[in-house]
Amino acid sequence: MRRLFDFCRHLQDRFAPKSLAAQLLCVMLLSAVVPLLLIGWLTNESTRNHFDTYTKMQTGLVERDYVTIYQSYLQEQIYAIDAEMRKVEHAVITARSQAKAILDDGALYPGRPLTLTSLGNGAYVEDHGRWAIKLTKEPSSAFPRSMLRDLALSTYLNPFFAGELDRNPNMIAMYYMHPLGGTLYYGSQSGYGRLFNGEGPITGYAFYRDALQISSSEDRVAWTKPYWDITPNGRVFTATAPIYDSSGTLRGVVAADVTVDDFVAHVLGAHFKSSDAFAFLLGADHQMMAVQRQGAAVIGQLDPEEFIALAEGNGYGQAVLDGQTKMLFAKKVPATGWYLGYVLPKERLLAGVTRSSSELAAITSKHLFHQLTLISIISFLLCTALAVLLWLRISRPLKRLDGAFHDMGNGQFRFMLKDTRIREVHRLLHSFNLMSARIGELMEQQTKLQEELEHKVEERTLALKQANDELRQRIDELTRLGNWRKKWFSHISHDLKTPATIAGGFIDAIIDGKVQPAHIPRYLDKISDRLWTINQLVQNLYDLSLLETRQTRLKPETMPVYALLERLLAKWNDPLVLKGRTLNYELPMIMDTPVTADVHYLGRAVDNVLDNAVKYSHPGSAITIQARMAPRSLLLHVSDCGIGIPSESLKHVFDSFYRVDPARNSGVPGSGLGLAIAREVLHMHGGEIHASLNENPGCTFTIEIPLEEVEPDVSQISKAPVRRNA
């Protein structure tokens, strides 16, 4: 606000007229022209509002007519979609009836043997070009005869399947699925090629389970949500119905696939052909099923819940898509509970009314502008004449006031200006006389104020001295902090200096010829070990600083638990890494729960814990790795039979540079950074790491890794763990 005021003041000083006559002219012009402009603007706005009101009335009438037309048009398309879906339902229900009759009266139909060919993955297939049969062999049993008989009888459905696929272009495949895993597929060979090469029975898919929700007394089909098919057909939705015999036993499921793309082309594309409008389908779960190509780029901006409210309400409304106002029409498809929507630009409906109203408003505004221009010219001439008269009347007393100010500049404060016949100027002169007398009094008070100022300066000097003392105390505190940092660096320099000194001594001994040539390789290995120690310490310091300041970015991967454990523990299967120790695994058989982690950094944390167990345990002792599944995490226990950790040191083992043995150059190598790095890595994964003492000598480190929140598959959890020795 202050900057804006200064800017306006600068413009006034630079561009405002200097003479009184010019200023009077400007004031009078502003006093006359501004009201005229305001009146003109109000008149123009009033006229525009009148036209806008008229336009809205006309637009409302036109919009109601178009809404009625498009709603009836959309209802016709609902009937068309409903009819197409009922064709598919009729085909599935008819196929179920025929399959039930064939399976119930199988003795009336001559059977035929199945000629099966192994696919090499536990499955067998009989391929006949347009149709084929696939069987999945269970690991514990051969193919049941009942399944082979039912699949052989199901081939009598092929003529019906062929006729329905030829008559209905929306369907791409029909098939019969046996409860024990066998499948009869009728469709294109490219469609079932990938299906039969897949693993597992088709009864494990969602469209098979959806059919089982229909009881034997219900005469209806189940529609799935659109999904990506395992065949090359893209996104499909499936109509399924179960087959029950007279005793109520499930004998299989019949189904028909409809591709989303074909449905859009045959139904939506056939009835909605406008280039600037598009139609779309929403599923009963309010998820997008299909949209015409011209609307694919903007359909994501539409709120599904608002659209559903329109469909359940009056059936039309408005929405802003891609910065444009669109008319939105909605209807519900009775057969499936889907919702059909149609979007078209609002301008398309109301362009004629809007254009005529804009032209009329432009003509009226033009006439008003001409009238206001003429009135403004006349006002300018009158204001100029009045400004000259006022300037001649006021300029004389102002000159007297100017001379009085000049005298004040020379130090004369005790004089009085004479009265004039202009009331306003008289008041100004009277105020000047009072000001002159007041200035004389202020000059006398200035001396007293100067003395008071000197006293305040002395008080301020004392306050500055106190502030200086406080600053000195702050400096002392900073000095103490600097000494602490030097001490911390001394630990680092000590860990760096010791191996560097040893390596330098070996190098000097070699250079001075004190080492026999036959022993030089052994000394070079020792020098390499010391240099590796220095490099490892520097790298650990660098990595720890990045982890503590969260400058490291994880690269998470999602994989099953068993795959993660194989990658984390692969290195420790080598006996050379264990240095004479024995590594025991206690892992569940199957751990397929997904886990998301950065394998590199998590592996480094596990390596640090295992390396710590190797260093502090005796050769020939055992190190045990146990994996346990908690409700929301994977627990990895690493136990050793080493020297153990004092109970008072447990809370410090994850601190930087902390080592249990008091001597920094003990017989066990290490810098005290490995467990600190492991803790930071686990924290970045949202996990934890703890240390505890064993009942026998040694300790246990527990690593907790968060898991994905999914429902566990009870059938895939082993009853007993697998023990494996490395």
Secondary structure by P-SEA (a helix, b strand, c coil): caaaaaaaaaaaaccccccaaaaaaaaaaaacaaaaaaaaaaaaaaaaaaaaaaaaaaaaaaaaaaaaaaaaaaaaaaaaaaaaaaaaaaaaaaaaaaaaaaaaacccbbbbbbbccccccccccccccccbbbbbbcccccccaaaaaaaaaaccaaaaaaaaaaacccccccccccccbbbbbbcccccccccccccccccccaaaaaaacccccccbbbbbcccccccccccbbbbbbbbbccccccccccbbbbbaaaaaaacccccccccccccccccccccccccccccccccccccaaaaaaaaacccccccccccbbbbbbbbbbccccbbbbbbbbcccccaaaaaaaaaaaaaaaaaaaaaaaaaaaaaaaaaaaaaaaaaaacaaaaaaaaaaaaaaaacccbbbbbbcccaaaaaaaaaaaaaaaaaaaaaaaaaaaaaaaaaaaaaaaaaaaaaaaaaaaaaaaaaaaaaaaaaaaaaaaaaaaaaaaaaaaaaaaaaaccccccaaaaaaaaaaaaaaaaaaaaaaaaaaaaaaacccccbbbbbcaaaaaaaaacccccccccccbbbbbbcccccccccccaaaaaaaaaaaaaaaaaaaccccbbbbbbbbbcccbbbbbbbbcccccccccccccccccccccccccccccccccaaaaaaaaaaaaccbbbbbbcccccbbbbbbbbbccccccccccccbbbbbcc
